[in-house]
């Protein structure tokens, strides 16, 4: 399928039409689930976004610049040079990348067989921008380019491929609607992407890193790679000065900006977004390619300027007015009651709350500056959900009284509070049939009404999970990490995962050292693993008088810590040798991390 931005052509031959049908069947109809109810209504504004992704399309941005939209969570970009190709953000999996590569080959007369890939550029470290690299690299050995802090972010303690992998993946599955995205009666889209394409990782590590700015020529194409922190602090955008094209992600997309996500995200400084947008505004670009969002590029210098100006003004308005009201002593809950966007920004079609939401951003801004404490004495004392439920039941005259309040709220159309009240009842009485019915009805209603894809997908995931229609296996934890990513993971990240995996209740009376020797083809290293009354500390070097020693290679140790390799099998297969004690001591040690 093809859509040419320069001439508006939408011609589709029979082969392209067949391919579009196959793609749609694969993602939407192949494994539709028999959920109850059979379908959940959706906000028409959210549904309308699908026109930007279906059918999947390769857009001609301008001469030699192309973007593939509708093939997964990100839109991989292809730049054709005189003697080679440049790929920007190769996609979320090898599965997705294969489809995109095939689409480009169909659109451009088997271009990947005619020209080698000279460079792959990662705009940042998020998985949907890096995991298709090996598909495009093939046998070409391209330069892989990223920001100098890319790997620090990819494997950093606040990011997904690290110590918080289980909970971030669990919540990512929920906010993206991955467990029901094949059911067209439930799934709509992800707000800034059409669907997810799970599959193996083809990640390749960077071979060239960039600081603040790199002006270069690749395959005869002049380009500038510019550091532009926003959604993450390792983001680069790509500027093609001769073609007047910006390729960017995580700085602007067709939604109100999300300085937090329901998945969970590290600190996203709104002032970084504003500065990065202002940098792009100086370029007078004629084309702006979006690696998230549907439709083709934004075209025309005036149009791009106004789009970017409104985006940065909206974020500055929310940031500055939130801080102004904070300085008057207002809590985030009080701020969301009084703060509204000016009409010219609220009505901008590119600033609708399809992915980000202003109220959530207000809470995030407050917390980034002030932490969790609102400033009210009532909030000094953290309260557990169960304690709060007990007090609500007390005020309602008991659990049954609270269930009646939940039902009354639903009948009166106060659906948010119907969900909250019924959830409190279910905390105290999980088998309460009336409360379950009220919560289910409330969640389905809220999912139907919202135009925010994150909210819809998260609520429906919770509904389906609580009613036993899907299961999201958080208990598998770190073992779900992709094997290819694990190969490149530094041992420092593994030791951090080891520390947070320690079951302290098993180790409160333990105090000893274990020696770890890693032998690899390229290097060897020795470590001391100290178990000390509920914590594990790792130091470089050989410990004095260890309880026992472990001799293995780094990949085996990684897989042991992640739960991908069974300790008994590792010993039996020769991947691990235990010294100074029997293997039972090693098994007991590894059992501390279950």
VEXDREN-2710 file (C-alpha; in Angstrom, 1 decimal):
% VEXDREN-2710
k/r/px/py/pz
1/UNK/0.0/0.0/0.0
2/UNK/1.3/3.5/-0.8
3/UNK/0.4/7.0/-0.1
4/UNK/2.6/9.7/-1.7
5/UNK/2.5/12.9/0.4
6/UNK/4.0/15.0/-2.4
7/UNK/1.2/14.2/-4.9
8/UNK/-1.6/12.8/-2.7
9/UNK/-1.8/9.5/-4.7
10/UNK/-3.6/6.7/-2.9
11/UNK/-3.3/4.0/-5.6
12/UNK/-3.2/0.5/-4.3
13/UNK/-2.7/-2.5/-6.6
14/UNK/-4.1/-5.9/-5.9
15/UNK/-1.0/-7.2/-4.2
16/UNK/-0.9/-4.2/-1.8
17/UNK/-4.5/-4.5/-1.0
18/UNK/-4.1/-8.2/-0.2
19/UNK/-1.1/-7.4/2.1
20/UNK/-3.2/-4.8/3.9
21/UNK/-6.0/-7.4/4.5
22/UNK/-3.5/-9.9/5.8
23/UNK/-2.0/-7.4/8.2
24/UNK/-5.4/-6.4/9.5
25/UNK/-6.4/-10.0/9.9
26/UNK/-3.2/-10.8/11.7
27/UNK/-3.6/-8.1/14.3
28/UNK/-7.3/-7.8/14.7
29/UNK/-9.0/-11.1/14.0
30/UNK/-6.5/-13.9/14.3
31/UNK/-7.2/-14.8/17.9
32/UNK/-10.2/-12.7/19.0
33/UNK/-11.2/-13.7/22.5
34/UNK/-14.6/-14.6/23.7
35/UNK/-14.8/-11.9/26.3
36/UNK/-17.9/-11.0/28.3
37/UNK/-19.5/-8.7/27.2
38/UNK/-18.7/-9.4/23.5
39/UNK/-17.9/-5.8/22.9
40/UNK/-17.2/-2.6/24.8
41/UNK/-18.1/0.8/23.3
42/UNK/-15.5/3.4/22.7
43/UNK/-15.2/7.1/22.5
44/UNK/-15.6/8.1/18.8
45/UNK/-12.7/10.6/19.1
46/UNK/-10.4/7.7/20.0
47/UNK/-11.8/5.5/17.3
48/UNK/-11.3/8.3/14.7
49/UNK/-7.5/8.1/15.3
50/UNK/-7.4/4.7/13.6
51/UNK/-7.8/6.4/10.2
52/UNK/-4.2/7.5/10.6
53/UNK/-2.9/3.9/10.9
54/UNK/-5.2/1.8/8.7
55/UNK/-4.3/0.7/6.3
56/UNK/-0.6/0.5/7.1
57/UNK/1.2/2.9/4.8
58/UNK/4.6/3.9/3.5
59/UNK/4.6/7.7/3.1
60/UNK/6.9/9.5/0.7
61/UNK/7.9/12.5/2.9
62/UNK/10.1/14.2/0.3
63/UNK/12.8/13.0/-2.1
64/UNK/14.6/10.1/-0.5
65/UNK/12.8/10.2/2.9
66/UNK/10.1/7.7/3.9
67/UNK/8.2/6.7/7.0
68/UNK/6.3/3.5/7.6
69/UNK/3.1/4.1/9.6
70/UNK/0.7/1.6/11.1
71/UNK/3.1/-1.4/11.4
72/UNK/3.6/-1.3/15.2
73/UNK/4.2/1.0/18.2
74/UNK/6.7/3.2/16.3
75/UNK/7.1/4.4/12.7
76/UNK/10.5/3.4/11.4
77/UNK/12.0/6.0/9.0
78/UNK/14.1/5.2/5.9
79/UNK/16.5/7.7/4.2
80/UNK/17.9/6.8/0.8
81/UNK/21.4/8.0/0.0
82/UNK/23.5/7.8/-3.1
83/UNK/25.2/4.6/-2.1
84/UNK/23.4/3.3/1.0
85/UNK/20.5/3.6/3.4
86/UNK/19.9/5.1/6.8
87/UNK/17.2/3.6/9.2
88/UNK/15.9/5.6/12.1
89/UNK/14.3/3.6/14.9
90/UNK/14.0/0.1/13.5
91/UNK/10.9/-0.9/15.5
92/UNK/9.8/-2.9/18.5
93/UNK/10.7/-6.4/17.5
94/UNK/12.2/-8.5/14.7
95/UNK/8.6/-9.4/13.8
96/UNK/7.6/-5.8/13.3
97/UNK/10.8/-5.0/11.5
98/UNK/10.3/-7.8/9.0
99/UNK/6.9/-6.4/8.1
100/UNK/8.3/-2.9/7.7
101/UNK/11.2/-4.0/5.7
102/UNK/8.9/-5.9/3.4
103/UNK/6.7/-2.9/3.0
104/UNK/9.7/-0.7/2.1
105/UNK/10.9/-3.3/-0.4
106/UNK/7.4/-3.4/-2.0
107/UNK/7.2/0.4/-2.1
108/UNK/10.7/1.0/-3.4
109/UNK/11.4/-1.8/-5.7
110/UNK/13.4/-4.1/-3.3
111/UNK/15.5/-1.3/-2.1
112/UNK/17.3/-3.3/0.6
113/UNK/18.6/-5.7/-2.0
114/UNK/19.9/-2.8/-4.1
115/UNK/21.6/-0.7/-1.4
116/UNK/23.3/-1.5/1.9
117/UNK/22.2/-0.1/5.2
118/UNK/25.0/2.2/6.2
119/UNK/23.6/3.4/9.5
120/UNK/20.9/2.7/12.1
121/UNK/20.0/5.6/14.4
122/UNK/18.3/5.1/17.7
123/UNK/16.4/8.2/18.8
124/UNK/16.4/6.9/22.4
125/UNK/16.4/3.7/24.4
126/UNK/12.7/2.7/24.6
127/UNK/12.1/-0.9/23.4
128/UNK/9.8/0.1/20.5
129/UNK/12.7/2.0/18.9
130/UNK/15.6/-0.5/19.0
131/UNK/14.5/-4.1/18.9
132/UNK/14.2/-4.5/15.1
133/UNK/17.8/-3.4/14.4
134/UNK/19.2/-6.8/13.3
135/UNK/16.5/-7.2/10.6
136/UNK/17.6/-4.0/8.9
137/UNK/21.3/-4.5/9.6
138/UNK/21.3/-7.9/7.9
139/UNK/24.9/-8.6/6.8
140/UNK/25.7/-5.0/6.1
141/UNK/27.5/-4.2/9.5
142/UNK/26.1/-0.6/9.7
143/UNK/27.1/2.0/12.1
144/UNK/24.6/2.0/15.0
145/UNK/24.3/5.5/16.4
146/UNK/22.8/6.7/19.7
147/UNK/23.3/9.3/22.4
148/UNK/26.3/8.9/24.7
149/UNK/24.0/8.0/27.6
150/UNK/21.9/5.5/25.7
151/UNK/23.2/2.3/27.3
152/UNK/23.2/4.0/30.8
153/UNK/19.5/4.6/30.3
154/UNK/18.7/1.3/28.7
155/UNK/20.1/-0.7/31.6
156/UNK/19.8/2.0/34.3
157/UNK/18.1/1.3/37.6
158/UNK/15.0/3.5/36.8
159/UNK/14.4/1.9/33.4
160/UNK/12.6/-1.2/32.2
161/UNK/15.6/-3.5/31.5
162/UNK/16.8/-3.4/35.1
163/UNK/15.6/-3.8/38.7
164/UNK/12.0/-2.8/38.1
165/UNK/11.4/-4.9/35.0
166/UNK/8.5/-7.1/36.4
167/UNK/6.3/-4.3/37.5
168/UNK/7.0/-2.0/34.5
169/UNK/6.3/-4.8/32.1
170/UNK/3.1/-5.8/34.0
171/UNK/1.8/-2.2/33.9
172/UNK/3.0/-1.7/30.2
173/UNK/0.9/-4.7/29.2
174/UNK/-2.1/-3.2/30.9
175/UNK/-1.8/0.4/29.6
176/UNK/-1.1/-0.8/26.0
177/UNK/-4.0/-3.3/26.1
178/UNK/-1.7/-6.0/24.8
179/UNK/-3.6/-9.0/26.3
180/UNK/-6.8/-8.0/24.4
181/UNK/-5.5/-6.2/21.3
182/UNK/-6.5/-9.0/19.0
183/UNK/-10.2/-8.5/20.0
184/UNK/-11.8/-5.8/17.9
185/UNK/-14.7/-5.6/20.3
186/UNK/-12.4/-4.3/23.0
187/UNK/-9.2/-2.8/21.6
188/UNK/-9.1/0.5/19.8
189/UNK/-5.5/1.7/19.8
190/UNK/-2.7/3.1/22.0
191/UNK/-3.4/6.8/21.5
192/UNK/-0.1/7.4/19.8
193/UNK/0.3/4.0/18.2
194/UNK/-2.1/1.4/16.6
195/UNK/-1.1/-1.8/18.4
196/UNK/1.9/-3.7/19.6
197/UNK/3.8/-6.3/17.7
198/UNK/5.5/-8.7/20.2
199/UNK/8.4/-10.7/19.1
200/UNK/12.1/-11.4/19.6
201/UNK/14.6/-8.6/20.1
202/UNK/17.1/-7.8/17.4
203/UNK/18.8/-5.1/19.4
204/UNK/22.3/-4.2/18.4
205/UNK/24.5/-2.1/20.7
206/UNK/25.7/1.4/19.5
207/UNK/29.0/1.5/17.7
208/UNK/29.0/5.4/17.6
209/UNK/27.7/7.7/20.3
210/UNK/26.8/11.3/20.1
211/UNK/27.1/14.1/22.6
212/UNK/25.1/17.3/22.1
213/UNK/25.4/17.5/18.4
214/UNK/26.9/15.6/15.4
215/UNK/27.0/17.0/11.9
216/UNK/27.9/14.2/9.5
217/UNK/27.4/12.8/6.0
218/UNK/26.2/9.2/5.6
219/UNK/25.7/7.6/2.2
220/UNK/25.8/11.1/0.7
221/UNK/23.2/12.5/3.0
222/UNK/24.0/15.5/5.1
223/UNK/22.4/15.2/8.5
224/UNK/22.7/16.6/12.0
225/UNK/21.9/14.5/15.1
226/UNK/20.9/16.7/18.0
227/UNK/20.5/15.9/21.7
228/UNK/17.0/16.9/22.7
229/UNK/15.9/15.6/26.1
230/UNK/12.2/15.3/26.8
231/UNK/10.3/12.0/27.3
232/UNK/13.8/10.6/28.1
233/UNK/17.0/12.4/28.6
234/UNK/18.9/10.4/25.9
235/UNK/16.7/11.5/23.0
236/UNK/18.2/12.7/19.7
237/UNK/16.3/14.2/16.8
238/UNK/17.6/14.0/13.3
239/UNK/17.7/17.1/11.1
240/UNK/18.3/16.9/7.3
241/UNK/19.2/20.5/6.3
242/UNK/19.2/19.9/2.6
243/UNK/15.8/18.4/2.7
244/UNK/14.4/20.6/5.5
245/UNK/13.2/17.5/7.3
246/UNK/13.0/16.9/11.1
247/UNK/12.7/13.3/12.3
248/UNK/11.7/13.3/16.0
249/UNK/10.1/11.3/18.8
250/UNK/9.4/11.8/22.4
251/UNK/9.4/15.6/22.1
252/UNK/6.1/16.0/20.2
253/UNK/3.3/13.7/19.2
254/UNK/-0.3/14.2/18.3
255/UNK/-1.6/14.2/21.9
256/UNK/-1.4/16.2/25.0
257/UNK/2.2/15.5/26.3
258/UNK/2.5/12.7/28.8
259/UNK/5.2/13.6/31.4
260/UNK/4.1/10.4/33.1
261/UNK/2.5/7.2/31.9
262/UNK/0.3/4.6/33.6
263/UNK/3.2/2.2/32.9
264/UNK/5.3/4.3/35.2
265/UNK/8.1/6.5/34.0
266/UNK/11.3/8.2/35.4
267/UNK/11.4/11.9/35.9
268/UNK/10.3/13.8/32.8
269/UNK/11.1/17.5/33.2
270/UNK/8.6/19.7/31.3
271/UNK/11.3/22.3/30.9
272/UNK/13.3/19.9/28.9
273/UNK/10.4/19.4/26.5
274/UNK/10.0/23.1/26.1
275/UNK/13.7/23.7/25.4
276/UNK/13.9/20.9/22.9
277/UNK/10.8/22.1/21.1
278/UNK/12.2/25.6/21.0
279/UNK/15.4/24.2/19.4
280/UNK/13.4/22.5/16.7
281/UNK/11.4/25.7/16.1
282/UNK/14.5/27.5/15.0
283/UNK/15.0/25.2/12.0
284/UNK/12.1/26.4/9.8
285/UNK/11.5/22.8/8.7
286/UNK/9.2/22.0/5.8
287/UNK/8.5/18.4/6.9
288/UNK/8.3/17.0/10.4
289/UNK/8.2/13.2/10.7
290/UNK/6.6/11.7/13.8
291/UNK/7.8/8.3/15.0
292/UNK/4.7/8.0/17.1
293/UNK/1.2/9.1/16.0
294/UNK/-0.8/8.2/12.9
295/UNK/-1.0/9.8/9.5
296/UNK/1.9/11.2/7.5
297/UNK/4.4/13.9/8.2
298/UNK/3.3/17.4/9.2
299/UNK/4.0/19.6/6.1
300/UNK/4.8/23.3/5.7
301/UNK/7.0/25.6/7.7
302/UNK/4.1/27.7/9.0
303/UNK/2.1/24.6/10.0
304/UNK/5.0/23.0/11.8
305/UNK/5.9/26.3/13.6
306/UNK/2.3/26.7/14.8
307/UNK/2.0/23.0/15.8
308/UNK/5.3/23.2/17.8
309/UNK/4.5/26.6/19.3
310/UNK/1.1/25.4/20.6
311/UNK/2.7/22.2/22.0
312/UNK/5.3/24.0/24.0
313/UNK/2.9/26.7/25.1
314/UNK/0.5/24.1/26.5
315/UNK/3.2/22.4/28.5
316/UNK/4.6/25.7/29.7
317/UNK/1.2/26.9/30.7
318/UNK/0.5/23.8/32.7
319/UNK/3.9/23.8/34.3
320/UNK/4.1/27.4/35.2
321/UNK/0.5/27.7/36.5
322/UNK/0.9/24.5/38.5
323/UNK/4.0/26.0/40.1
324/UNK/2.3/29.3/40.7
325/UNK/-0.6/27.6/42.5
326/UNK/1.9/25.4/44.4
327/UNK/3.5/28.5/45.7
328/UNK/0.2/29.7/47.0
329/UNK/-0.1/26.5/49.0
330/UNK/-2.5/24.5/46.9
331/UNK/-2.3/20.7/46.7
332/UNK/-2.3/18.9/43.4
333/UNK/-5.9/17.8/44.0
334/UNK/-6.9/21.5/44.5
335/UNK/-4.9/22.6/41.5
336/UNK/-6.8/20.3/39.1
337/UNK/-10.0/21.8/40.2
338/UNK/-9.0/25.3/39.0
339/UNK/-6.5/24.9/36.2
340/UNK/-7.7/24.8/32.6
341/UNK/-6.0/25.3/29.3
342/UNK/-6.8/28.5/27.4
343/UNK/-9.4/27.8/24.7
344/UNK/-6.9/28.2/21.7
345/UNK/-4.8/25.4/23.2
346/UNK/-7.7/23.2/24.5
347/UNK/-9.2/23.2/21.0
348/UNK/-5.9/22.3/19.2
349/UNK/-6.5/18.8/17.6
350/UNK/-2.9/17.9/18.3
351/UNK/-3.3/18.5/22.0
352/UNK/-6.2/16.3/22.8
353/UNK/-5.8/13.9/25.7
354/UNK/-5.4/10.7/23.7
355/UNK/-2.2/9.7/25.5
356/UNK/-1.2/12.3/28.1
357/UNK/-3.7/14.0/30.5
358/UNK/-3.4/17.4/32.0
359/UNK/-4.6/16.4/35.5
360/UNK/-2.0/13.5/35.7
361/UNK/0.7/15.9/34.5
362/UNK/-0.3/18.4/37.3
363/UNK/0.2/15.7/39.9
364/UNK/3.5/14.6/38.3
365/UNK/4.8/18.2/38.3
366/UNK/3.9/18.7/41.9
367/UNK/5.6/15.4/42.9
368/UNK/8.7/16.2/41.0
369/UNK/9.2/19.4/42.8
370/UNK/7.7/18.6/46.2
371/UNK/7.6/14.8/46.6
372/UNK/4.6/12.9/47.8
373/UNK/3.6/15.1/50.7
374/UNK/0.9/17.6/49.8
375/UNK/1.6/20.0/52.7
376/UNK/-1.6/19.1/54.6
377/UNK/-1.3/17.5/58.0
378/UNK/-3.9/15.0/57.1
379/UNK/-1.5/13.6/54.5
380/UNK/1.5/13.2/56.8
381/UNK/0.3/9.7/57.8
382/UNK/0.3/7.3/54.8
383/UNK/-2.7/5.1/54.8
384/UNK/-3.0/1.6/53.4
385/UNK/-5.8/0.8/50.9
386/UNK/-7.3/-1.6/53.4
387/UNK/-7.3/0.9/56.3
388/UNK/-9.0/3.5/54.0
389/UNK/-11.6/0.9/53.0
390/UNK/-12.3/0.1/56.6
391/UNK/-12.9/3.7/57.4
392/UNK/-15.2/4.2/54.4
393/UNK/-17.2/1.1/55.5
394/UNK/-17.4/2.6/59.0
395/UNK/-18.8/5.8/57.6
396/UNK/-21.3/3.9/55.4
397/UNK/-22.5/1.8/58.3
398/UNK/-20.6/-1.3/57.4
399/UNK/-19.5/-3.2/54.3
400/UNK/-23.0/-3.8/53.1
401/UNK/-23.8/-0.1/53.6
402/UNK/-20.7/0.8/51.5
403/UNK/-21.8/-1.6/48.8
404/UNK/-25.2/0.2/48.7
405/UNK/-23.4/3.5/48.4
406/UNK/-21.5/2.1/45.4
407/UNK/-24.7/0.9/43.7
408/UNK/-26.4/4.3/44.4
409/UNK/-23.4/6.2/42.9
410/UNK/-23.6/4.1/39.8
411/UNK/-27.4/4.6/39.5
412/UNK/-26.8/8.4/39.9
413/UNK/-24.1/8.5/37.2
414/UNK/-21.3/9.2/39.6
415/UNK/-19.3/6.3/38.0
416/UNK/-15.8/7.2/39.2
417/UNK/-16.9/7.0/42.8
418/UNK/-19.0/3.9/42.1
419/UNK/-15.8/2.2/41.0
420/UNK/-13.9/3.5/44.1
421/UNK/-16.6/2.5/46.6
422/UNK/-17.0/-0.9/45.1
423/UNK/-13.3/-1.5/45.0
424/UNK/-13.1/-0.7/48.8
425/UNK/-15.9/-3.2/49.4
426/UNK/-14.0/-5.9/47.4
427/UNK/-10.9/-5.2/49.5
428/UNK/-12.8/-6.1/52.6
429/UNK/-15.1/-8.7/51.1
430/UNK/-13.7/-10.2/47.8
431/UNK/-16.7/-12.4/47.3
432/UNK/-19.3/-9.6/47.5
433/UNK/-21.3/-10.2/44.3
434/UNK/-23.1/-6.8/44.3
435/UNK/-19.9/-4.9/44.6
436/UNK/-18.3/-6.9/41.9
437/UNK/-21.2/-6.2/39.5
438/UNK/-21.0/-2.5/40.3
439/UNK/-17.2/-2.3/39.8
440/UNK/-17.5/-4.2/36.5
441/UNK/-20.2/-1.9/35.2
442/UNK/-18.3/1.1/36.4
443/UNK/-15.1/0.1/34.7
444/UNK/-16.8/-0.8/31.4
445/UNK/-18.6/2.6/31.4
446/UNK/-15.4/4.5/32.2
447/UNK/-13.6/2.6/29.4
448/UNK/-16.4/3.5/26.9
449/UNK/-16.4/7.2/27.8
450/UNK/-12.7/8.1/28.0
451/UNK/-10.8/9.2/24.9
452/UNK/-7.5/8.5/26.6
453/UNK/-6.1/5.3/25.3
454/UNK/-3.9/4.7/28.3
455/UNK/-6.9/4.9/30.6
456/UNK/-9.2/2.7/28.5
457/UNK/-6.6/0.0/28.0
458/UNK/-5.6/0.0/31.7
459/UNK/-9.1/-0.1/33.0
460/UNK/-10.1/-2.9/30.6
461/UNK/-7.0/-4.9/31.5
462/UNK/-7.9/-4.7/35.1
463/UNK/-11.5/-5.6/34.4
464/UNK/-10.5/-8.7/32.4
465/UNK/-7.8/-9.7/34.9
466/UNK/-10.1/-9.4/37.9
467/UNK/-12.9/-11.3/36.2
468/UNK/-10.5/-14.1/35.3
469/UNK/-10.7/-13.6/31.5
470/UNK/-7.0/-12.8/31.1
471/UNK/-3.9/-13.4/33.2
472/UNK/-0.8/-11.1/33.1
473/UNK/2.0/-13.2/34.5
474/UNK/3.9/-10.8/36.8
475/UNK/5.0/-13.8/38.9
476/UNK/7.4/-14.8/36.0
477/UNK/9.3/-11.6/36.8
478/UNK/12.8/-11.2/35.3
479/UNK/12.6/-14.5/33.5
480/UNK/10.6/-12.8/30.7
481/UNK/13.6/-10.6/29.7
482/UNK/14.5/-11.1/26.1
483/UNK/17.6/-13.4/25.7
484/UNK/19.2/-11.1/23.2
485/UNK/19.0/-8.1/25.5
486/UNK/20.4/-10.1/28.4
487/UNK/23.6/-10.8/26.4
488/UNK/24.4/-7.1/26.4
489/UNK/23.3/-6.4/30.0
490/UNK/26.1/-5.2/32.2
491/UNK/26.9/-7.2/35.4
492/UNK/26.2/-4.0/37.4
493/UNK/22.6/-4.3/36.3
494/UNK/22.5/-8.0/37.2
495/UNK/23.8/-7.3/40.7
496/UNK/21.1/-4.6/41.2
497/UNK/18.5/-7.1/40.1
498/UNK/20.0/-9.7/42.5
499/UNK/19.8/-7.2/45.4
500/UNK/16.1/-6.4/44.9
501/UNK/15.3/-10.1/44.3
502/UNK/16.6/-11.2/47.7
503/UNK/13.8/-12.5/49.9
504/UNK/14.8/-10.7/53.1
505/UNK/12.7/-13.0/55.3
506/UNK/14.9/-15.9/54.3
507/UNK/18.1/-14.1/55.0
508/UNK/17.6/-12.1/58.2
509/UNK/19.7/-14.6/60.2
510/UNK/22.3/-15.1/57.4
511/UNK/25.7/-13.5/57.3
512/UNK/28.4/-14.9/55.0
513/UNK/30.4/-14.2/51.8
514/UNK/30.4/-16.1/48.5
515/UNK/33.1/-15.8/45.9
516/UNK/32.1/-15.4/42.3
517/UNK/34.5/-15.9/39.4
518/UNK/33.3/-15.1/35.9
519/UNK/35.3/-16.5/33.0
520/UNK/34.4/-15.3/29.6
521/UNK/36.2/-15.4/26.2
522/UNK/36.9/-11.6/26.4
523/UNK/37.5/-11.0/30.1
524/UNK/37.4/-12.5/33.6
525/UNK/36.2/-10.9/36.8
526/UNK/36.0/-11.8/40.4
527/UNK/33.4/-10.6/42.9
528/UNK/32.5/-10.9/46.6
529/UNK/28.8/-11.5/47.3
530/UNK/28.0/-10.6/50.9
531/UNK/24.7/-11.8/52.4
532/UNK/24.2/-9.8/55.5
533/UNK/20.9/-10.0/57.5
534/UNK/18.4/-9.2/54.8
535/UNK/20.6/-7.5/52.2
536/UNK/23.2/-8.6/49.6
537/UNK/26.2/-6.4/48.9
538/UNK/28.5/-6.9/45.9
539/UNK/32.1/-5.8/45.8
540/UNK/34.8/-6.4/43.3
541/UNK/37.6/-8.8/44.2
542/UNK/38.0/-12.1/46.1
543/UNK/36.3/-12.3/49.5
544/UNK/38.2/-13.5/52.5
545/UNK/37.2/-16.9/53.8
546/UNK/34.1/-17.4/51.6
547/UNK/31.5/-19.9/52.5
548/UNK/31.9/-21.3/49.0
549/UNK/32.9/-20.2/45.5
550/UNK/31.0/-20.1/42.2
551/UNK/32.9/-20.4/38.9
552/UNK/30.8/-19.7/35.8
553/UNK/30.6/-17.4/32.8
554/UNK/28.8/-14.1/32.8
555/UNK/25.8/-15.2/30.6
556/UNK/25.1/-18.2/32.8
557/UNK/25.2/-16.0/35.9
558/UNK/22.8/-13.5/34.3
559/UNK/20.4/-16.3/33.5
560/UNK/20.7/-17.8/37.0
561/UNK/19.8/-14.4/38.6
562/UNK/17.0/-13.8/36.1
563/UNK/15.5/-17.2/36.7
564/UNK/16.1/-18.4/33.2
565/UNK/18.6/-21.1/34.3
566/UNK/17.8/-23.6/37.0
567/UNK/20.7/-23.9/39.5
568/UNK/20.6/-27.7/39.6
569/UNK/20.7/-27.9/35.8
570/UNK/23.5/-25.4/35.7
571/UNK/25.6/-27.6/38.0
572/UNK/24.7/-30.8/36.3
573/UNK/25.5/-29.4/32.8
574/UNK/28.8/-27.9/33.9
575/UNK/27.8/-24.3/33.5
576/UNK/28.5/-23.7/37.2
577/UNK/31.3/-25.2/39.4
578/UNK/30.9/-24.9/43.2
579/UNK/34.1/-24.9/45.3
580/UNK/34.7/-25.3/49.0
581/UNK/31.3/-26.8/49.6
582/UNK/28.8/-29.2/48.1
583/UNK/26.3/-27.9/45.5
584/UNK/23.5/-27.9/48.1
585/UNK/25.1/-24.7/49.6
586/UNK/24.9/-23.1/46.1
587/UNK/21.2/-24.2/45.7
588/UNK/20.4/-22.7/49.2
589/UNK/22.1/-19.5/48.2
590/UNK/20.1/-19.2/45.0
591/UNK/16.9/-20.0/46.8
592/UNK/17.3/-16.8/48.7
593/UNK/16.4/-14.9/45.5
594/UNK/13.1/-16.7/44.7
END
